[in-house]
Amino acid sequence: MKFKLTDVVSNPFRDLRSFPLEPERVQKLVEDIKAGGFDSNVLGRKRDGKLELAYGHHRLAALRQLQYEDAEFIVKDLSDDEMLQKMSSDNDPAYSHGIEAVVECVRAAVLAFC
């Protein structure tokens, strides 16, 4: 589903202040998109006319840096549990993310359910 980038917001459980985007990762994605275009592998749910990202924050930042106005996104009817699960899977240490990603996922789960 196509959304204007101004209508795409972060996962409500992701704290970008405590766990900010990695500039090097965004830059690599910028280069990849320049070379081959943007293949949507960003997942979110539609809420109040906006797209809440489950994952894909770095990809979104790359699109914004490239001044895209809109893009295609994968949209599913995701529960809060599923939003947390998808965020956790995307930030899994197996994908070169450190303990900070694990801490962020635990923090988000506690915030969501306590």
A tleap script that builds the chain and sets N, CA, C and O, in Angstrom:
source leaprc.protein.ff14SB
mol = sequence {
  NMET LYS PHE LYS LEU THR ASP VAL VAL SER
  ASN PRO PHE ARG ASP LEU ARG SER PHE PRO
  LEU GLU PRO GLU ARG VAL GLN LYS LEU VAL
  GLU ASP ILE LYS ALA GLY GLY PHE ASP SER
  ASN VAL LEU GLY ARG LYS ARG ASP GLY LYS
  LEU GLU LEU ALA TYR GLY HIE HIE ARG LEU
  ALA ALA LEU ARG GLN LEU GLN TYR GLU ASP
  ALA GLU PHE ILE VAL LYS ASP LEU SER ASP
  ASP GLU MET LEU GLN LYS MET SER SER ASP
  ASN ASP PRO ALA TYR SER HIE GLY ILE GLU
  ALA VAL VAL GLU CYS VAL ARG ALA ALA VAL
  LEU ALA PHE CCYS
}
set mol.1.N position { 0.852 -1.166 0.000 }
set mol.1.CA position { 0.000 0.000 0.000 }
set mol.1.C position { 0.905 1.238 0.000 }
set mol.1.O position { 1.906 1.282 0.714 }
set mol.2.N position { 0.551 2.214 -0.786 }
set mol.2.CA position { 1.364 3.424 -0.892 }
set mol.2.C position { 0.975 4.434 0.189 }
set mol.2.O position { -0.205 4.686 0.431 }
set mol.3.N position { 1.996 5.004 0.830 }
set mol.3.CA position { 1.812 6.055 1.831 }
set mol.3.C position { 2.761 7.197 1.548 }
set mol.3.O position { 3.882 6.980 1.089 }
set mol.4.N position { 2.319 8.413 1.820 }
set mol.4.CA position { 3.219 9.551 1.833 }
set mol.4.C position { 4.142 9.370 3.037 }
set mol.4.O position { 3.702 8.926 4.097 }
set mol.5.N position { 5.401 9.707 2.878 }
set mol.5.CA position { 6.332 9.524 3.986 }
set mol.5.C position { 5.970 10.393 5.184 }
set mol.5.O position { 6.340 10.079 6.316 }
set mol.6.N position { 5.259 11.470 4.943 }
set mol.6.CA position { 4.810 12.311 6.061 }
set mol.6.C position { 3.748 11.615 6.893 }
set mol.6.O position { 3.464 12.035 8.015 }
set mol.7.N position { 3.153 10.545 6.349 }
set mol.7.CA position { 2.122 9.791 7.057 }
set mol.7.C position { 2.651 8.482 7.640 }
set mol.7.O position { 1.870 7.615 8.032 }
set mol.8.N position { 3.965 8.339 7.698 }
set mol.8.CA position { 4.582 7.138 8.264 }
set mol.8.C position { 5.230 7.516 9.589 }
set mol.8.O position { 6.034 8.445 9.659 }
set mol.9.N position { 4.867 6.783 10.635 }
set mol.9.CA position { 5.377 7.080 11.978 }
set mol.9.C position { 6.059 5.847 12.564 }
set mol.9.O position { 5.868 4.728 12.088 }
set mol.10.N position { 6.849 6.072 13.594 }
set mol.10.CA position { 7.598 5.001 14.248 }
set mol.10.C position { 6.688 4.007 14.941 }
set mol.10.O position { 5.531 4.294 15.247 }
set mol.11.N position { 7.239 2.845 15.175 }
set mol.11.CA position { 6.589 1.845 16.017 }
set mol.11.C position { 6.325 2.519 17.363 }
set mol.11.O position { 7.238 3.113 17.936 }
set mol.12.N position { 5.100 2.440 17.879 }
set mol.12.CA position { 4.795 3.135 19.133 }
set mol.12.C position { 5.588 2.610 20.329 }
set mol.12.O position { 5.623 3.246 21.383 }
set mol.13.N position { 6.219 1.458 20.164 }
set mol.13.CA position { 6.997 0.879 21.254 }
set mol.13.C position { 8.501 1.125 21.103 }
set mol.13.O position { 9.282 0.730 21.969 }
set mol.14.N position { 8.901 1.763 20.031 }
set mol.14.CA position { 10.322 2.014 19.776 }
set mol.14.C position { 10.692 3.383 20.312 }
set mol.14.O position { 10.055 4.377 19.964 }
set mol.15.N position { 11.700 3.446 21.145 }
set mol.15.CA position { 12.192 4.698 21.715 }
set mol.15.C position { 13.438 5.120 20.947 }
set mol.15.O position { 14.547 4.679 21.251 }
set mol.16.N position { 13.246 5.974 19.956 }
set mol.16.CA position { 14.362 6.402 19.114 }
set mol.16.C position { 15.331 7.328 19.840 }
set mol.16.O position { 16.453 7.534 19.377 }
set mol.17.N position { 14.913 7.885 20.969 }
set mol.17.CA position { 15.847 8.725 21.749 }
set mol.17.C position { 16.871 7.856 22.465 }
set mol.17.O position { 18.057 8.186 22.494 }
set mol.18.N position { 16.423 6.755 23.035 }
set mol.18.CA position { 17.324 5.860 23.757 }
set mol.18.C position { 18.044 4.887 22.825 }
set mol.18.O position { 19.154 4.444 23.117 }
set mol.19.N position { 17.415 4.566 21.722 }
set mol.19.CA position { 17.966 3.609 20.766 }
set mol.19.C position { 17.883 4.228 19.368 }
set mol.19.O position { 17.054 3.826 18.551 }
set mol.20.N position { 18.755 5.215 19.100 }
set mol.20.CA position { 18.655 5.970 17.846 }
set mol.20.C position { 19.057 5.151 16.622 }
set mol.20.O position { 19.684 4.096 16.727 }
set mol.21.N position { 18.682 5.663 15.484 }
set mol.21.CA position { 19.083 5.046 14.224 }
set mol.21.C position { 20.596 5.140 14.074 }
set mol.21.O position { 21.233 6.058 14.590 }
set mol.22.N position { 21.154 4.177 13.360 }
set mol.22.CA position { 22.590 4.138 13.116 }
set mol.22.C position { 22.866 4.833 11.781 }
set mol.22.O position { 22.460 4.330 10.734 }
set mol.23.N position { 23.549 5.982 11.802 }
set mol.23.CA position { 23.792 6.734 10.569 }
set mol.23.C position { 24.490 5.915 9.477 }
set mol.23.O position { 24.193 6.080 8.294 }
set mol.24.N position { 25.412 5.038 9.867 }
set mol.24.CA position { 26.126 4.229 8.863 }
set mol.24.C position { 25.166 3.268 8.164 }
set mol.24.O position { 25.276 3.034 6.961 }
set mol.25.N position { 24.243 2.725 8.917 }
set mol.25.CA position { 23.257 1.809 8.349 }
set mol.25.C position { 22.318 2.546 7.403 }
set mol.25.O position { 21.975 2.032 6.338 }
set mol.26.N position { 21.902 3.746 7.788 }
set mol.26.CA position { 21.043 4.556 6.921 }
set mol.26.C position { 21.785 4.879 5.632 }
set mol.26.O position { 21.214 4.774 4.546 }
set mol.27.N position { 23.055 5.272 5.741 }
set mol.27.CA position { 23.833 5.629 4.552 }
set mol.27.C position { 23.996 4.440 3.612 }
set mol.27.O position { 23.923 4.600 2.394 }
set mol.28.N position { 24.215 3.257 4.164 }
set mol.28.CA position { 24.324 2.054 3.339 }
set mol.28.C position { 23.018 1.806 2.601 }
set mol.28.O position { 23.033 1.440 1.426 }
set mol.29.N position { 21.900 1.997 3.265 }
set mol.29.CA position { 20.601 1.826 2.622 }
set mol.29.C position { 20.371 2.882 1.546 }
set mol.29.O position { 19.797 2.585 0.498 }
set mol.30.N position { 20.815 4.106 1.797 }
set mol.30.CA position { 20.721 5.166 0.778 }
set mol.30.C position { 21.449 4.717 -0.478 }
set mol.30.O position { 20.916 4.827 -1.582 }
set mol.31.N position { 22.662 4.215 -0.313 }
set mol.31.CA position { 23.454 3.758 -1.463 }
set mol.31.C position { 22.773 2.592 -2.171 }
set mol.31.O position { 22.739 2.547 -3.401 }
set mol.32.N position { 22.234 1.652 -1.407 }
set mol.32.CA position { 21.537 0.506 -1.997 }
set mol.32.C position { 20.311 0.948 -2.790 }
set mol.32.O position { 20.070 0.451 -3.890 }
set mol.33.N position { 19.541 1.872 -2.240 }
set mol.33.CA position { 18.335 2.357 -2.926 }
set mol.33.C position { 18.720 3.129 -4.185 }
set mol.33.O position { 18.065 2.992 -5.219 }
set mol.34.N position { 19.767 3.931 -4.108 }
set mol.34.CA position { 20.241 4.651 -5.305 }
set mol.34.C position { 20.628 3.664 -6.401 }
set mol.34.O position { 20.333 3.890 -7.575 }
set mol.35.N position { 21.280 2.584 -6.025 }
set mol.35.CA position { 21.775 1.613 -7.000 }
set mol.35.C position { 20.675 0.735 -7.581 }
set mol.35.O position { 20.703 0.407 -8.767 }
set mol.36.N position { 19.706 0.352 -6.754 }
set mol.36.CA position { 18.731 -0.618 -7.236 }
set mol.36.C position { 17.278 -0.291 -6.999 }
set mol.36.O position { 16.403 -1.102 -7.302 }
set mol.37.N position { 17.003 0.888 -6.459 }
set mol.37.CA position { 15.620 1.248 -6.177 }
set mol.37.C position { 15.177 0.706 -4.825 }
set mol.37.O position { 15.918 -0.006 -4.148 }
set mol.38.N position { 13.974 1.053 -4.454 }
set mol.38.CA position { 13.423 0.648 -3.163 }
set mol.38.C position { 12.461 -0.505 -3.355 }
set mol.38.O position { 11.422 -0.361 -4.000 }
set mol.39.N position { 12.815 -1.655 -2.788 }
set mol.39.CA position { 11.921 -2.814 -2.769 }
set mol.39.C position { 11.319 -2.868 -1.377 }
set mol.39.O position { 12.026 -3.089 -0.394 }
set mol.40.N position { 10.037 -2.668 -1.299 }
set mol.40.CA position { 9.384 -2.578 0.002 }
set mol.40.C position { 9.534 -3.860 0.800 }
set mol.40.O position { 9.001 -4.908 0.435 }
set mol.41.N position { 10.252 -3.756 1.872 }
set mol.41.CA position { 10.286 -4.818 2.871 }
set mol.41.C position { 10.128 -4.166 4.240 }
set mol.41.O position { 10.737 -4.573 5.230 }
set mol.42.N position { 9.290 -3.143 4.252 }
set mol.42.CA position { 8.970 -2.404 5.470 }
set mol.42.C position { 7.531 -2.736 5.835 }
set mol.42.O position { 6.616 -2.583 5.025 }
set mol.43.N position { 7.350 -3.191 7.065 }
set mol.43.CA position { 6.042 -3.651 7.514 }
set mol.43.C position { 5.458 -2.686 8.530 }
set mol.43.O position { 6.170 -2.148 9.377 }
set mol.44.N position { 4.158 -2.477 8.434 }
set mol.44.CA position { 3.479 -1.641 9.410 }
set mol.44.C position { 1.998 -1.951 9.460 }
set mol.44.O position { 1.490 -2.824 8.757 }
set mol.45.N position { 1.327 -1.206 10.316 }
set mol.45.CA position { -0.124 -1.314 10.434 }
set mol.45.C position { -0.724 0.073 10.241 }
set mol.45.O position { -0.110 1.087 10.571 }
set mol.46.N position { -1.927 0.091 9.703 }
set mol.46.CA position { -2.612 1.359 9.471 }
set mol.46.C position { -3.376 1.744 10.728 }
set mol.46.O position { -4.161 0.960 11.262 }
set mol.47.N position { -3.130 2.974 11.192 }
set mol.47.CA position { -3.808 3.512 12.368 }
set mol.47.C position { -4.109 4.980 12.128 }
set mol.47.O position { -3.199 5.767 11.866 }
set mol.48.N position { -5.364 5.352 12.213 }
set mol.48.CA position { -5.783 6.747 12.075 }
set mol.48.C position { -5.227 7.390 10.796 }
set mol.48.O position { -4.779 8.536 10.814 }
set mol.49.N position { -5.261 6.644 9.700 }
set mol.49.CA position { -4.812 7.167 8.418 }
set mol.49.C position { -3.306 7.209 8.233 }
set mol.49.O position { -2.817 7.645 7.190 }
set mol.50.N position { -2.575 6.764 9.230 }
set mol.50.CA position { -1.113 6.755 9.165 }
set mol.50.C position { -0.618 5.313 9.168 }
set mol.50.O position { -1.360 4.390 9.503 }
set mol.51.N position { 0.634 5.137 8.793 }
set mol.51.CA position { 1.275 3.837 8.871 }
set mol.51.C position { 2.204 3.839 10.071 }
set mol.51.O position { 3.150 4.624 10.124 }
set mol.52.N position { 1.941 2.963 11.037 }
set mol.52.CA position { 2.841 2.757 12.172 }
set mol.52.C position { 3.788 1.631 11.793 }
set mol.52.O position { 3.350 0.515 11.511 }
set mol.53.N position { 5.075 1.917 11.785 }
set mol.53.CA position { 6.053 0.907 11.409 }
set mol.53.C position { 6.170 -0.183 12.461 }
set mol.53.O position { 6.230 0.101 13.657 }
set mol.54.N position { 6.201 -1.419 12.016 }
set mol.54.CA position { 6.588 -2.523 12.887 }
set mol.54.C position { 8.115 -2.586 12.857 }
set mol.54.O position { 8.769 -2.702 13.894 }
set mol.55.N position { 8.660 -2.508 11.658 }
set mol.55.CA position { 10.106 -2.431 11.455 }
set mol.55.C position { 10.377 -1.704 10.150 }
set mol.55.O position { 9.493 -1.554 9.307 }
set mol.56.N position { 11.612 -1.256 10.000 }
set mol.56.CA position { 11.999 -0.552 8.779 }
set mol.56.C position { 12.353 0.900 9.023 }
set mol.56.O position { 12.341 1.696 8.084 }
set mol.57.N position { 12.666 1.269 10.252 }
set mol.57.CA position { 12.973 2.663 10.581 }
set mol.57.C position { 14.195 3.186 9.824 }
set mol.57.O position { 14.207 4.339 9.393 }
set mol.58.N position { 15.219 2.350 9.659 }
set mol.58.CA position { 16.406 2.772 8.917 }
set mol.58.C position { 16.072 2.962 7.431 }
set mol.58.O position { 16.546 3.906 6.798 }
set mol.59.N position { 15.266 2.073 6.892 }
set mol.59.CA position { 14.866 2.196 5.483 }
set mol.59.C position { 14.045 3.463 5.266 }
set mol.59.O position { 14.219 4.155 4.263 }
set mol.60.N position { 13.152 3.763 6.203 }
set mol.60.CA position { 12.361 4.986 6.113 }
set mol.60.C position { 13.270 6.215 6.144 }
set mol.60.O position { 13.072 7.152 5.370 }
set mol.61.N position { 14.254 6.216 7.026 }
set mol.61.CA position { 15.198 7.335 7.107 }
set mol.61.C position { 15.958 7.494 5.791 }
set mol.61.O position { 16.211 8.615 5.349 }
set mol.62.N position { 16.318 6.387 5.172 }
set mol.62.CA position { 17.017 6.450 3.885 }
set mol.62.C position { 16.117 7.050 2.805 }
set mol.62.O position { 16.565 7.879 2.013 }
set mol.63.N position { 14.855 6.636 2.771 }
set mol.63.CA position { 13.915 7.205 1.801 }
set mol.63.C position { 13.755 8.707 2.010 }
set mol.63.O position { 13.716 9.476 1.050 }
set mol.64.N position { 13.665 9.109 3.258 }
set mol.64.CA position { 13.531 10.545 3.556 }
set mol.64.C position { 14.785 11.308 3.144 }
set mol.64.O position { 14.700 12.413 2.608 }
set mol.65.N position { 15.936 10.719 3.395 }
set mol.65.CA position { 17.181 11.371 2.995 }
set mol.65.C position { 17.251 11.530 1.478 }
set mol.65.O position { 17.797 12.511 0.972 }
set mol.66.N position { 16.699 10.570 0.768 }
set mol.66.CA position { 16.664 10.639 -0.698 }
set mol.66.C position { 15.507 11.488 -1.212 }
set mol.66.O position { 15.315 11.617 -2.421 }
set mol.67.N position { 14.750 12.056 -0.309 }
set mol.67.CA position { 13.644 12.962 -0.600 }
set mol.67.C position { 12.503 12.301 -1.387 }
set mol.67.O position { 11.860 12.925 -2.230 }
set mol.68.N position { 12.276 11.025 -1.083 }
set mol.68.CA position { 11.090 10.369 -1.627 }
set mol.68.C position { 9.876 11.043 -1.007 }
set mol.68.O position { 9.913 11.438 0.158 }
set mol.69.N position { 8.819 11.177 -1.764 }
set mol.69.CA position { 7.575 11.725 -1.226 }
set mol.69.C position { 6.658 10.631 -0.706 }
set mol.69.O position { 5.940 10.821 0.276 }
set mol.70.N position { 6.691 9.468 -1.383 }
set mol.70.CA position { 5.860 8.353 -0.974 }
set mol.70.C position { 6.544 7.057 -1.358 }
set mol.70.O position { 7.533 7.057 -2.092 }
set mol.71.N position { 6.016 5.960 -0.861 }
set mol.71.CA position { 6.577 4.645 -1.166 }
set mol.71.C position { 5.545 3.574 -0.843 }
set mol.71.O position { 4.569 3.818 -0.134 }
set mol.72.N position { 5.784 2.387 -1.380 }
set mol.72.CA position { 4.943 1.225 -1.093 }
set mol.72.C position { 5.436 0.554 0.185 }
set mol.72.O position { 6.639 0.395 0.393 }
set mol.73.N position { 4.495 0.167 1.032 }
set mol.73.CA position { 4.802 -0.510 2.283 }
set mol.73.C position { 3.919 -1.744 2.411 }
set mol.73.O position { 2.834 -1.805 1.833 }
set mol.74.N position { 4.387 -2.717 3.167 }
set mol.74.CA position { 3.591 -3.891 3.483 }
set mol.74.C position { 2.721 -3.532 4.677 }
set mol.74.O position { 3.229 -3.098 5.711 }
set mol.75.N position { 1.428 -3.709 4.542 }
set mol.75.CA position { 0.486 -3.346 5.605 }
set mol.75.C position { -0.280 -4.593 6.031 }
set mol.75.O position { -0.872 -5.295 5.212 }
set mol.76.N position { -0.251 -4.847 7.343 }
set mol.76.CA position { -0.992 -5.971 7.916 }
set mol.76.C position { -1.740 -5.474 9.145 }
set mol.76.O position { -1.392 -4.450 9.733 }
set mol.77.N position { -2.767 -6.216 9.516 }
set mol.77.CA position { -3.528 -5.915 10.718 }
set mol.77.C position { -2.778 -6.543 11.890 }
set mol.77.O position { -2.995 -7.710 12.215 }
set mol.78.N position { -1.896 -5.768 12.524 }
set mol.78.CA position { -1.027 -6.274 13.580 }
set mol.78.C position { -1.495 -5.812 14.952 }
set mol.78.O position { -1.848 -4.648 15.139 }
set mol.79.N position { -1.495 -6.730 15.906 }
set mol.79.CA position { -1.798 -6.389 17.298 }
set mol.79.C position { -0.558 -5.742 17.926 }
set mol.79.O position { 0.516 -5.728 17.324 }
set mol.80.N position { -0.718 -5.217 19.123 }
set mol.80.CA position { 0.437 -4.677 19.843 }
set mol.80.C position { 1.482 -5.768 20.058 }
set mol.80.O position { 2.679 -5.525 19.900 }
set mol.81.N position { 1.031 -6.973 20.419 }
set mol.81.CA position { 1.958 -8.094 20.605 }
set mol.81.C position { 2.778 -8.331 19.336 }
set mol.81.O position { 3.996 -8.497 19.395 }
set mol.82.N position { 2.102 -8.344 18.202 }
set mol.82.CA position { 2.789 -8.589 16.936 }
set mol.82.C position { 3.734 -7.447 16.576 }
set mol.82.O position { 4.803 -7.679 16.012 }
set mol.83.N position { 3.345 -6.224 16.899 }
set mol.83.CA position { 4.241 -5.084 16.650 }
set mol.83.C position { 5.538 -5.255 17.432 }
set mol.83.O position { 6.623 -5.012 16.904 }
set mol.84.N position { 5.427 -5.671 18.687 }
set mol.84.CA position { 6.619 -5.907 19.509 }
set mol.84.C position { 7.438 -7.079 18.978 }
set mol.84.O position { 8.666 -7.009 18.927 }
set mol.85.N position { 6.766 -8.146 18.587 }
set mol.85.CA position { 7.475 -9.316 18.056 }
set mol.85.C position { 8.240 -8.968 16.787 }
set mol.85.O position { 9.391 -9.372 16.621 }
set mol.86.N position { 7.603 -8.217 15.891 }
set mol.86.CA position { 8.255 -7.843 14.635 }
set mol.86.C position { 9.445 -6.927 14.898 }
set mol.86.O position { 10.494 -7.076 14.272 }
set mol.87.N position { 9.288 -5.981 15.820 }
set mol.87.CA position { 10.380 -5.079 16.177 }
set mol.87.C position { 11.543 -5.881 16.748 }
set mol.87.O position { 12.701 -5.645 16.402 }
set mol.88.N position { 11.227 -6.823 17.620 }
set mol.88.CA position { 12.253 -7.649 18.248 }
set mol.88.C position { 12.983 -8.499 17.216 }
set mol.88.O position { 14.210 -8.595 17.250 }
set mol.89.N position { 12.250 -9.109 16.308 }
set mol.89.CA position { 12.877 -9.942 15.278 }
set mol.89.C position { 13.799 -9.132 14.386 }
set mol.89.O position { 14.882 -9.592 14.025 }
set mol.90.N position { 13.377 -7.931 14.031 }
set mol.90.CA position { 14.178 -7.095 13.148 }
set mol.90.C position { 15.439 -6.598 13.848 }
set mol.90.O position { 16.437 -6.308 13.188 }
set mol.91.N position { 15.406 -6.496 15.167 }
set mol.91.CA position { 16.559 -6.020 15.933 }
set mol.91.C position { 17.308 -7.157 16.607 }
set mol.91.O position { 18.083 -6.922 17.534 }
set mol.92.N position { 17.088 -8.382 16.156 }
set mol.92.CA position { 17.711 -9.563 16.742 }
set mol.92.C position { 19.234 -9.462 16.675 }
set mol.92.O position { 19.784 -9.072 15.645 }
set mol.93.N position { 19.918 -9.811 17.768 }
set mol.93.CA position { 21.384 -9.775 17.764 }
set mol.93.C position { 22.009 -10.631 16.668 }
set mol.93.O position { 23.148 -10.381 16.272 }
set mol.94.N position { 21.292 -11.634 16.171 }
set mol.94.CA position { 21.809 -12.454 15.084 }
set mol.94.C position { 22.056 -11.638 13.821 }
set mol.94.O position { 22.808 -12.051 12.938 }
set mol.95.N position { 21.413 -10.471 13.746 }
set mol.95.CA position { 21.598 -9.594 12.596 }
set mol.95.C position { 22.567 -8.468 12.919 }
set mol.95.O position { 22.407 -7.346 12.438 }
set mol.96.N position { 23.569 -8.768 13.731 }
set mol.96.CA position { 24.651 -7.840 14.070 }
set mol.96.C position { 24.250 -6.717 15.003 }
set mol.96.O position { 24.963 -5.717 15.089 }
set mol.97.N position { 23.153 -6.842 15.693 }
set mol.97.CA position { 22.761 -5.835 16.667 }
set mol.97.C position { 23.233 -6.294 18.036 }
set mol.97.O position { 23.232 -7.490 18.326 }
set mol.98.N position { 23.631 -5.367 18.866 }
set mol.98.CA position { 24.182 -5.695 20.166 }
set mol.98.C position { 23.145 -5.786 21.257 }
set mol.98.O position { 21.940 -5.826 21.006 }
set mol.99.N position { 23.642 -5.816 22.465 }
set mol.99.CA position { 22.797 -5.931 23.645 }
set mol.99.C position { 21.814 -4.769 23.746 }
set mol.99.O position { 20.745 -4.909 24.341 }
set mol.100.N position { 22.170 -3.625 23.166 }
set mol.100.CA position { 21.274 -2.465 23.205 }
set mol.100.C position { 19.932 -2.783 22.563 }
set mol.100.O position { 18.892 -2.320 23.031 }
set mol.101.N position { 19.950 -3.574 21.489 }
set mol.101.CA position { 18.702 -3.946 20.817 }
set mol.101.C position { 17.843 -4.826 21.712 }
set mol.101.O position { 16.620 -4.690 21.737 }
set mol.102.N position { 18.482 -5.723 22.443 }
set mol.102.CA position { 17.752 -6.592 23.357 }
set mol.102.C position { 17.137 -5.757 24.475 }
set mol.102.O position { 15.970 -5.936 24.824 }
set mol.103.N position { 17.923 -4.850 25.031 }
set mol.103.CA position { 17.436 -3.979 26.105 }
set mol.103.C position { 16.249 -3.155 25.610 }
set mol.103.O position { 15.261 -3.004 26.328 }
set mol.104.N position { 16.336 -2.626 24.403 }
set mol.104.CA position { 15.238 -1.834 23.845 }
set mol.104.C position { 13.972 -2.667 23.714 }
set mol.104.O position { 12.882 -2.179 24.014 }
set mol.105.N position { 14.094 -3.904 23.275 }
set mol.105.CA position { 12.914 -4.769 23.126 }
set mol.105.C position { 12.292 -5.093 24.478 }
set mol.105.O position { 11.068 -5.101 24.609 }
set mol.106.N position { 13.113 -5.359 25.477 }
set mol.106.CA position { 12.592 -5.639 26.815 }
set mol.106.C position { 11.917 -4.403 27.375 }
set mol.106.O position { 10.831 -4.500 27.946 }
set mol.107.N position { 12.537 -3.239 27.223 }
set mol.107.CA position { 11.961 -1.976 27.694 }
set mol.107.C position { 10.605 -1.730 27.043 }
set mol.107.O position { 9.648 -1.341 27.713 }
set mol.108.N position { 10.529 -1.958 25.746 }
set mol.108.CA position { 9.277 -1.737 25.015 }
set mol.108.C position { 8.175 -2.682 25.501 }
set mol.108.O position { 7.026 -2.269 25.655 }
set mol.109.N position { 8.520 -3.936 25.739 }
set mol.109.CA position { 7.530 -4.900 26.206 }
set mol.109.C position { 7.017 -4.533 27.597 }
set mol.109.O position { 5.818 -4.615 27.861 }
set mol.110.N position { 7.911 -4.134 28.472 }
set mol.110.CA position { 7.505 -3.727 29.824 }
set mol.110.C position { 6.590 -2.506 29.740 }
set mol.110.O position { 5.557 -2.463 30.408 }
set mol.111.N position { 6.951 -1.532 28.941 }
set mol.111.CA position { 6.141 -0.321 28.766 }
set mol.111.C position { 4.753 -0.665 28.213 }
set mol.111.O position { 3.751 -0.097 28.645 }
set mol.112.N position { 4.704 -1.577 27.278 }
set mol.112.CA position { 3.438 -1.907 26.620 }
set mol.112.C position { 2.483 -2.697 27.521 }
set mol.112.O position { 1.267 -2.537 27.425 }
set mol.113.N position { 3.017 -3.529 28.377 }
set mol.113.CA position { 2.161 -4.472 29.086 }
set mol.113.C position { 2.127 -4.306 30.597 }
set mol.113.O position { 1.468 -5.091 31.278 }
set mol.114.N position { 2.802 -3.329 31.129 }
set mol.114.CA position { 2.768 -3.125 32.597 }
set mol.114.C position { 2.061 -1.846 32.964 }
set mol.114.O position { 1.943 -1.523 34.146 }
savepdb mol mol.pdb
quit
